[in-house]
Amino acid sequence: MTTIDNSSLAGALFDAMSNGKALDRNTVAPLDVEAAYKVQAEVFQRSGRPLEGLKLSKRADGTYSAPLFSVIRDDRYKYVDGIVLEVELAFTLQSDLPSRGEPWTRQEVVAAIGTVSIGAEFVRSRYEGGAGGIFALGLADSLSNISYAVGPELSRAILEDPAFDSPLKVLGNGATLYDAPSNHQDIDPVAGVIAYANSTPSPLGFLRKGQVVTTGTLCGAVKIAEPARLEILLDGKTFIIEVA
């Protein structure tokens, strides 16, 4: 039975984010993308955080966004039950990418990226068992973002080849959690940035100088079942994070 309507979903999601609990998605009233963005914006506003970065999701029907709730440049993160790690490329912009009449080219978008770094996104759905494949529910939940850690800088040369498949290894307390070539769903990790820059911006607005932008995982979702010393090895660099 539906008990959480669109007007109260933001409060319920924010409470679930704050207390570590989860909502029964079957009790949430149906919502469309426009309503989902409104809920997402209210949750982020309640957090009181500045908009330091965006998470972009390129899909067949458009490119969607969610705020990164915090962008940390540290080697420690608090363990949360149900936490999942996604290793990504973190793009820090050195110039704006506003809407314009002429489409942004890949070369121009790459030039707007100041640095590319190892990114470690921590995610946890605020729904029991996840959003169940209902995209609007996940969008309202800020695409499950909890926080985002920016690690060592990588060579900008990796942006020259759209097919990014560098070897990636993730260790947790010394045990191998992932060991395979990077596997981005868009093949080109920059594709989502290009698509967003060339579309009608979401309520988060156009991409701005200084923001950290990420476009998706290179290794799927790696479950962190317990507090762990995580080691991420990518492109000759190592990012160590103590999740405790």
KARAKA-V159452 format. One record per pair of residues at least 24 apart in sequence whose C-alpha atoms are under 10 Angstrom apart, sorted by sequence separation. I is the first residue (numbers start at 0). J is the second residue. D is the distance in Angstrom with one decimal. If there is no record, write none. Layout:
{{I:J:D} {I:J:D}}
//
This chain:
{{1:25:6.9} {2:26:5.2} {3:27:4.8} {4:28:5.1} {5:29:7.9} {43:67:9.2} {90:114:5.9} {91:115:6.5} {120:144:7.3} {121:145:5.5} {122:146:7.1} {161:185:9.5} {162:186:5.4} {163:187:6.1} {189:213:8.8} {190:214:8.1} {191:215:8.7} {0:25:7.1} {1:26:4.2} {2:27:6.4} {3:28:6.0} {4:29:8.1} {5:30:6.8} {13:38:9.9} {39:64:9.9} {40:65:8.8} {43:68:7.3} {89:114:8.0} {90:115:4.7} {91:116:8.2} {120:145:7.7} {121:146:5.4} {122:147:8.8} {161:186:7.0} {162:187:5.3} {163:188:7.2} {188:213:8.3} {189:214:7.3} {0:26:5.6} {1:27:5.6} {2:28:7.4} {3:29:9.6} {4:30:8.8} {5:31:9.8} {9:35:9.3} {12:38:8.8} {13:39:9.7} {16:42:9.3} {39:65:7.5} {40:66:8.6} {88:114:10.0} {89:115:5.5} {90:116:6.6} {120:146:6.1} {121:147:6.1} {161:187:4.5} {162:188:8.2} {163:189:9.7} {188:214:6.2} {189:215:10.0} {0:27:8.5} {1:28:5.7} {8:35:9.4} {12:39:9.1} {36:63:9.6} {39:66:8.4} {88:115:6.5} {89:116:5.0} {90:117:9.0} {119:146:8.6} {120:147:4.5} {121:148:8.1} {160:187:8.1} {161:188:7.3} {162:189:9.9} {187:214:9.5} {188:215:7.4} {0:28:9.1} {1:29:9.1} {6:34:9.1} {9:37:8.6} {10:38:8.7} {13:41:8.9} {14:42:9.4} {36:64:8.9} {88:116:5.8} {89:117:5.9} {90:118:8.6} {119:147:5.8} {120:148:6.3} {161:189:7.5} {188:216:9.1} {5:34:7.1} {9:38:5.0} {12:41:9.9} {13:42:5.7} {17:46:9.3} {36:65:8.5} {87:116:8.6} {88:117:5.2} {89:118:4.8} {118:147:7.0} {119:148:5.0} {120:149:8.7} {158:187:8.7} {161:190:8.4} {185:214:8.7} {188:217:8.8} {5:35:8.3} {8:38:6.7} {9:39:7.0} {12:42:7.1} {13:43:8.4} {16:46:9.7} {87:117:6.3} {88:118:5.1} {89:119:8.3} {118:148:5.8} {119:149:6.5} {158:188:8.5} {184:214:9.3} {185:215:8.4} {6:37:9.3} {7:38:8.7} {8:39:9.4} {9:40:8.5} {10:41:8.2} {11:42:9.1} {13:44:10.0} {32:63:9.5} {86:117:7.3} {87:118:4.7} {88:119:8.2} {89:120:9.5} {117:148:8.4} {118:149:4.8} {119:150:7.5} {158:189:7.8} {183:214:8.8} {184:215:7.4} {185:216:9.9} {186:217:9.4} {5:37:9.1} {6:38:7.8} {9:41:6.1} {10:42:7.0} {13:45:7.4} {86:118:5.8} {87:119:6.1} {88:120:9.7} {116:148:9.9} {117:149:6.2} {118:150:5.9} {183:215:6.8} {184:216:7.7} {185:217:10.0} {5:38:7.4} {8:41:9.5} {9:42:5.3} {13:46:7.8} {85:118:8.2} {86:119:4.8} {87:120:7.1} {116:149:6.5} {117:150:4.9} {118:151:8.5} {182:215:9.7} {183:216:6.1} {184:217:7.8} {8:42:9.0} {9:43:9.0} {85:119:5.9} {86:120:6.3} {115:149:9.4} {116:150:5.9} {117:151:5.8} {118:152:9.5} {182:216:7.7} {183:217:4.8} {184:218:9.6} {6:41:10.0} {9:44:9.9} {10:45:8.6} {54:89:9.8} {84:119:6.6} {85:120:5.1} {86:121:8.9} {115:150:9.5} {116:151:5.5} {117:152:6.5} {181:216:8.7} {182:217:4.7} {183:218:7.4} {184:219:9.1} {9:45:8.8} {84:120:5.8} {85:121:6.5} {115:151:8.7} {116:152:4.1} {117:153:7.0} {181:217:4.9} {182:218:5.9} {183:219:8.4} {52:89:9.6} {83:120:8.2} {84:121:5.0} {85:122:7.6} {115:152:5.8} {116:153:5.1} {180:217:8.4} {181:218:6.1} {182:219:7.9} {52:90:9.4} {83:121:5.7} {84:122:6.5} {114:152:6.8} {115:153:5.7} {116:154:8.3} {179:217:9.7} {180:218:8.3} {181:219:9.4} {52:91:8.6} {82:121:6.5} {83:122:5.2} {84:123:9.1} {114:153:7.7} {115:154:7.2} {116:155:9.1} {179:218:8.1} {51:91:10.0} {52:92:9.7} {82:122:5.9} {83:123:6.3} {114:154:8.4} {115:155:6.4} {178:218:8.8} {81:122:8.6} {82:123:5.3} {83:124:9.3} {114:155:7.0} {115:156:9.7} {177:218:7.1} {79:121:9.5} {81:123:6.2} {82:124:8.7} {113:155:8.8} {115:157:8.7} {176:218:9.8} {177:219:9.2} {78:121:9.9} {79:122:9.7} {80:123:8.6} {81:124:8.4} {112:155:9.1} {115:158:8.4} {177:220:9.8} {79:123:8.6} {81:125:10.0} {177:221:7.7} {76:121:9.3} {176:221:7.0} {72:118:9.8} {109:155:9.0} {112:158:9.6} {176:222:8.5} {176:223:9.2} {70:118:9.9} {71:119:9.7} {110:158:9.9} {70:119:10.0} {109:158:7.1} {169:218:9.0} {70:120:9.3} {109:159:8.5} {167:217:8.1} {168:218:9.0} {171:221:10.0} {166:217:10.0} {167:218:7.9} {171:222:10.0} {106:158:9.6} {165:217:9.5} {169:221:8.7} {171:223:7.9} {181:233:8.7} {67:120:8.9} {105:158:9.9} {106:159:8.9} {164:217:8.6} {171:224:9.7} {172:225:9.7} {176:229:9.4} {180:233:9.6} {67:121:9.9} {105:159:9.8} {163:217:9.2} {171:225:9.3} {172:226:8.8} {173:227:9.1} {174:228:9.9} {175:229:9.9} {176:230:9.8} {177:231:9.3} {178:232:9.4} {171:226:8.9} {172:227:5.5} {173:228:7.8} {174:229:9.4} {175:230:9.4} {176:231:9.9} {105:161:9.4} {171:227:5.7} {172:228:5.0} {173:229:8.1} {174:230:9.8} {170:227:9.2} {171:228:5.6} {172:229:6.5} {173:230:8.1} {89:147:9.1} {91:149:9.5} {170:228:7.9} {171:229:4.7} {172:230:8.3} {89:148:8.8} {90:149:9.3} {170:229:5.6} {171:230:6.6} {19:79:7.5} {20:80:9.4} {83:143:9.7} {87:147:9.8} {89:149:6.6} {169:229:7.0} {170:230:5.0} {171:231:9.1} {19:80:7.6} {20:81:9.9} {83:144:9.8} {86:147:9.9} {87:148:9.9} {88:149:8.9} {89:150:8.4} {169:230:5.6} {170:231:6.6} {19:81:9.0} {83:145:9.6} {85:147:9.5} {86:148:9.7} {87:149:9.5} {88:150:9.5} {89:151:9.8} {90:152:9.7} {149:211:8.7} {168:230:7.9} {169:231:4.7} {170:232:8.5} {82:145:8.7} {84:147:9.7} {89:152:8.9} {168:231:5.9} {169:232:6.4} {88:152:9.7} {89:153:9.7} {147:211:9.3} {167:231:7.4} {168:232:5.1} {169:233:8.9} {88:153:9.1} {167:232:5.8} {168:233:6.8} {54:120:9.5} {79:145:9.7} {147:213:9.4} {166:232:8.2} {167:233:5.0} {166:233:6.4} {167:234:7.7} {165:233:7.0} {166:234:7.1} {167:235:9.6} {169:237:9.7} {171:239:9.9} {165:234:6.4} {166:235:9.3} {168:237:9.4} {169:238:9.6} {170:239:9.4} {171:240:9.7} {172:241:9.5} {76:146:9.1} {164:234:9.9} {165:235:9.6} {169:239:9.8} {171:241:9.6} {76:147:9.8} {171:242:9.7} {65:137:9.8} {76:148:8.6} {65:138:7.1} {68:141:8.8} {75:148:9.1} {64:138:7.9} {65:139:8.6} {67:141:8.1} {74:148:8.1} {63:138:8.1} {65:140:8.5} {66:141:6.5} {67:142:9.5} {69:144:9.2} {70:145:9.8} {71:146:7.7} {72:147:8.6} {73:148:6.9} {74:149:9.2} {65:141:4.8} {66:142:8.8} {67:143:9.7} {68:144:6.9} {69:145:7.5} {70:146:6.3} {71:147:6.2} {72:148:5.7} {73:149:7.6} {74:150:8.2} {64:141:7.9} {65:142:6.3} {67:144:6.4} {68:145:6.0} {69:146:4.9} {70:147:4.9} {71:148:4.7} {72:149:5.2} {73:150:7.7} {112:189:9.7} {157:234:8.7} {64:142:8.1} {65:143:8.9} {66:144:7.8} {67:145:7.3} {68:146:5.4} {69:147:6.1} {70:148:5.8} {71:149:6.2} {72:150:6.5} {63:142:9.5} {65:144:8.0} {66:145:9.7} {67:146:6.1} {68:147:7.6} {69:148:8.2} {70:149:7.1} {71:150:8.9} {72:151:9.2} {66:146:9.6} {67:147:6.5} {109:189:7.6} {112:192:10.0} {153:233:8.5} {154:234:8.1} {67:148:10.0} {86:167:8.9} {108:189:8.0} {150:231:9.4} {153:234:6.9} {154:235:9.5} {56:138:9.8} {86:168:9.7} {108:190:9.5} {151:233:9.7} {152:234:9.9} {153:235:8.3} {154:236:9.8} {86:169:8.5} {109:192:9.3} {153:236:7.3} {105:189:7.7} {108:192:7.5} {109:193:9.0} {152:236:8.1} {84:169:9.8} {105:190:7.9} {108:193:6.4} {151:236:6.8} {152:237:10.0} {56:142:8.7} {107:193:9.1} {150:236:9.2} {151:237:7.3} {152:238:9.8} {54:141:8.5} {55:142:9.1} {105:192:9.0} {106:193:9.7} {150:237:8.4} {151:238:6.4} {53:141:9.9} {54:142:8.0} {105:193:6.4} {108:196:8.4} {150:238:5.8} {151:239:9.7} {103:192:9.9} {104:193:7.2} {105:194:9.7} {149:238:9.0} {150:239:8.4} {54:144:8.3} {103:193:6.7} {104:194:9.8} {148:238:9.8} {150:240:9.1} {102:193:8.8} {103:194:8.8} {102:194:9.4} {103:195:9.9} {104:196:9.6} {148:240:8.9} {54:147:9.6} {103:196:6.9} {104:197:9.1} {118:211:9.6} {120:213:9.0} {53:147:10.0} {87:181:9.2} {102:196:8.1} {103:197:6.3} {118:212:9.7} {119:213:9.9} {52:147:8.9} {86:181:9.2} {87:182:10.0} {88:183:9.9} {102:197:5.7} {113:208:8.9} {116:211:9.9} {118:213:7.9} {120:215:9.2} {51:147:10.0} {87:183:8.6} {96:192:9.3} {101:197:8.5} {102:198:9.0} {111:207:9.6} {112:208:8.8} {113:209:8.7} {115:211:9.5} {120:216:8.4} {39:136:9.8} {42:139:8.5} {43:140:9.8} {96:193:9.3} {98:195:9.4} {99:196:8.8} {100:197:9.0} {111:208:8.3} {112:209:9.5} {114:211:9.5} {115:212:9.7} {118:215:9.9} {119:216:9.0} {38:136:9.7} {39:137:9.6} {41:139:9.5} {42:140:8.3} {43:141:8.5} {90:188:9.8} {97:195:10.0} {98:196:6.4} {99:197:7.8} {112:210:9.8} {115:213:9.9} {118:216:9.2} {122:220:8.9} {27:126:9.8} {35:134:9.2} {36:135:8.5} {39:138:7.0} {40:139:8.3} {42:141:8.6} {89:188:9.8} {90:189:8.9} {96:195:9.4} {97:196:6.8} {98:197:6.6} {99:198:9.5} {112:211:9.4} {118:217:9.9} {121:220:9.6} {122:221:9.9} {123:222:10.0} {35:135:5.7} {36:136:9.9} {38:138:8.8} {39:139:4.6} {40:140:9.9} {88:188:7.5} {96:196:6.1} {97:197:8.7} {98:198:7.5} {99:199:10.0} {112:212:9.3} {120:220:9.8} {121:221:9.7} {122:222:9.7} {24:125:9.1} {25:126:9.4} {34:135:8.3} {35:136:6.8} {37:138:10.0} {38:139:5.5} {39:140:6.2} {40:141:8.8} {87:188:8.8} {88:189:9.2} {95:196:9.7} {96:197:9.0} {98:199:7.4} {121:222:9.9} {21:123:9.5} {22:124:9.2} {23:125:8.9} {24:126:5.8} {25:127:9.5} {32:134:8.3} {33:135:8.8} {34:136:9.8} {35:137:8.4} {36:138:6.9} {37:139:7.7} {38:140:8.0} {39:141:5.8} {90:192:9.4} {97:199:10.0} {98:200:7.7} {121:223:9.7} {21:124:7.6} {22:125:6.1} {23:126:5.9} {24:127:6.9} {30:133:9.7} {31:134:9.0} {32:135:5.4} {35:138:5.9} {36:139:5.9} {38:141:9.1} {39:142:9.3} {97:200:8.8} {19:123:9.2} {20:124:9.7} {21:125:4.8} {22:126:4.5} {23:127:5.5} {24:128:8.6} {29:133:9.4} {30:134:9.8} {31:135:5.9} {32:136:8.7} {34:138:9.7} {35:139:4.3} {36:140:9.2} {19:124:9.9} {20:125:7.1} {21:126:4.8} {22:127:5.7} {23:128:8.5} {24:129:8.1} {25:130:9.6} {30:135:6.5} {31:136:8.6} {33:138:9.9} {34:139:7.9} {35:140:8.1} {36:141:8.6} {19:125:8.0} {20:126:8.5} {21:127:5.3} {22:128:9.3} {23:129:9.3} {24:130:6.8} {25:131:9.6} {29:135:8.5} {30:136:7.5} {32:138:7.6} {33:139:9.5} {35:141:9.0} {98:204:9.4} {16:123:8.8} {20:127:8.6} {21:128:8.8} {22:129:9.3} {23:130:9.4} {24:131:8.0} {29:136:8.3} {31:138:9.7} {32:139:8.2} {97:204:8.6} {98:205:6.8} {16:124:8.9} {21:129:9.1} {22:130:9.8} {28:136:9.7} {31:139:9.5} {97:205:5.3} {98:206:9.1} {15:124:9.4} {16:125:6.5} {24:133:9.5} {27:136:8.7} {30:139:9.0} {96:205:6.4} {97:206:6.5} {15:125:6.0} {95:205:7.8} {96:206:5.2} {97:207:7.6} {14:125:9.4} {15:126:8.5} {95:206:5.8} {96:207:6.2} {12:124:9.7} {13:125:8.8} {24:136:8.1} {94:206:8.6} {95:207:4.2} {96:208:8.0} {119:231:8.6} {12:125:6.4} {94:207:6.4} {95:208:4.8} {118:231:9.5} {11:125:9.2} {12:126:8.5} {92:206:8.1} {93:207:8.1} {94:208:4.3} {95:209:8.5} {117:231:8.3} {92:207:6.8} {93:208:4.9} {94:209:7.5} {95:210:9.1} {117:232:8.9} {91:207:9.5} {92:208:4.9} {93:209:6.0} {94:210:9.3} {117:233:7.4} {91:208:7.8} {92:209:5.2} {93:210:8.4} {116:233:9.8} {117:234:9.1} {91:209:6.0} {92:210:5.7} {93:211:9.9} {90:209:9.5} {91:210:5.7} {92:211:6.5} {117:236:8.4} {119:238:8.9} {90:210:8.1} {91:211:4.4} {92:212:7.6} {116:236:9.5} {117:237:8.6} {118:238:8.9} {89:210:9.9} {90:211:5.5} {91:212:6.3} {117:238:7.3} {119:240:9.0} {89:211:6.3} {90:212:5.1} {91:213:9.0} {116:238:9.9} {88:211:9.9} {89:212:6.0} {90:213:6.3} {16:140:9.3} {88:212:8.5} {89:213:5.3} {90:214:9.0} {88:213:6.2} {89:214:8.3} {58:184:9.9} {87:213:6.8} {88:214:7.6} {89:215:9.6} {12:139:8.6} {13:140:9.0} {16:143:9.8} {57:184:9.0} {58:185:9.2} {64:191:9.9} {87:214:7.5} {88:215:7.9} {8:136:9.9} {12:140:6.9} {16:144:10.0} {56:184:9.8} {57:185:7.6} {62:190:9.9} {63:191:9.0} {87:215:6.1} {88:216:8.0} {12:141:9.8} {16:145:8.2} {56:185:9.5} {62:191:6.8} {86:215:8.2} {87:216:4.8} {88:217:8.0} {9:139:8.0} {61:191:9.6} {62:192:8.8} {85:215:7.9} {86:216:5.4} {87:217:5.5} {8:139:8.5} {9:140:8.5} {62:193:9.6} {63:194:9.6} {64:195:8.5} {85:216:5.2} {86:217:5.7} {87:218:8.0} {8:140:9.5} {62:194:6.4} {63:195:7.6} {84:216:8.9} {85:217:7.2} {86:218:6.3} {87:219:9.6} {57:190:7.9} {58:191:8.9} {61:194:8.0} {62:195:5.7} {85:218:6.6} {86:219:8.0} {5:139:9.9} {56:190:9.9} {57:191:5.3} {61:195:8.2} {62:196:9.4} {84:218:9.1} {85:219:6.4} {86:220:8.4} {55:190:10.0} {56:191:6.6} {57:192:8.7} {62:197:9.7} {63:198:9.9} {84:219:8.5} {85:220:5.4} {86:221:8.5} {55:191:6.3} {56:192:9.2} {57:193:9.8} {58:194:9.8} {62:198:7.7} {64:200:8.9} {65:201:8.9} {83:219:9.8} {84:220:5.9} {85:221:6.3} {54:191:9.6} {55:192:7.3} {57:194:7.3} {61:198:8.0} {62:199:9.3} {63:200:8.8} {64:201:6.7} {65:202:9.4} {66:203:7.6} {83:220:6.2} {84:221:5.0} {85:222:8.9} {54:192:9.7} {56:194:9.7} {57:195:8.0} {61:199:9.5} {62:200:9.1} {63:201:7.0} {64:202:8.7} {65:203:7.7} {82:220:9.9} {83:221:5.6} {84:222:6.3} {55:194:9.5} {56:195:9.0} {62:201:8.8} {63:202:10.0} {64:203:7.6} {82:221:8.9} {83:222:4.5} {84:223:6.8} {55:195:7.7} {64:204:9.6} {70:210:9.5} {82:222:6.6} {83:223:5.6} {70:211:7.8} {81:222:7.6} {82:223:5.8} {83:224:8.4} {81:223:7.3} {82:224:7.5} {67:210:9.9} {80:223:8.5} {81:224:7.1} {82:225:8.9} {67:211:8.5} {79:223:9.1} {80:224:7.6} {81:225:8.9} {82:226:9.8} {67:212:8.8} {78:223:8.7} {79:224:9.4} {80:225:7.8} {84:229:9.6} {86:231:7.9} {88:233:10.0} {66:212:9.5} {67:213:9.2} {78:224:9.6} {79:225:8.7} {80:226:9.2} {86:232:9.9} {78:225:7.6} {79:226:8.5} {86:233:9.5} {64:212:9.9} {78:226:5.8} {64:213:9.9} {77:226:8.5} {78:227:8.4} {53:203:8.2} {64:214:9.3} {76:226:9.7} {52:203:9.8} {62:214:9.9} {50:203:8.5} {53:206:8.3} {75:228:9.2} {52:206:8.8} {74:228:9.8} {75:229:9.8} {52:207:9.0} {74:229:9.6} {51:207:9.7} {52:209:8.3} {53:210:7.4} {54:211:8.6} {55:212:7.4} {56:213:8.8} {57:214:7.7} {51:209:7.7} {52:210:4.7} {53:211:6.4} {54:212:6.0} {55:213:6.2} {56:214:6.0} {57:215:8.8} {51:210:5.3} {52:211:4.3} {53:212:5.0} {54:213:5.1} {55:214:4.8} {56:215:6.8} {50:210:7.9} {51:211:6.4} {52:212:5.5} {53:213:6.6} {54:214:6.0} {55:215:7.2} {82:242:10.0} {50:211:9.5} {51:212:8.9} {52:213:8.1} {53:214:8.6} {54:215:7.6} {40:202:7.8} {39:202:9.6} {40:203:8.1} {78:241:8.9} {79:242:8.7} {39:203:10.0} {74:238:8.0} {75:239:8.6} {76:240:7.0} {77:241:8.2} {78:242:5.2} {79:243:8.5} {36:201:8.1} {37:202:8.3} {73:238:10.0} {74:239:6.3} {75:240:5.3} {76:241:6.2} {77:242:5.5} {78:243:4.8} {36:202:7.1} {73:239:9.4} {74:240:4.4} {75:241:4.7} {76:242:4.8} {77:243:5.2} {36:203:9.1} {73:240:7.8} {74:241:6.1} {75:242:5.9} {76:243:6.5} {33:201:9.6} {73:241:9.5} {74:242:8.5} {75:243:7.6} {33:202:9.5}}
//
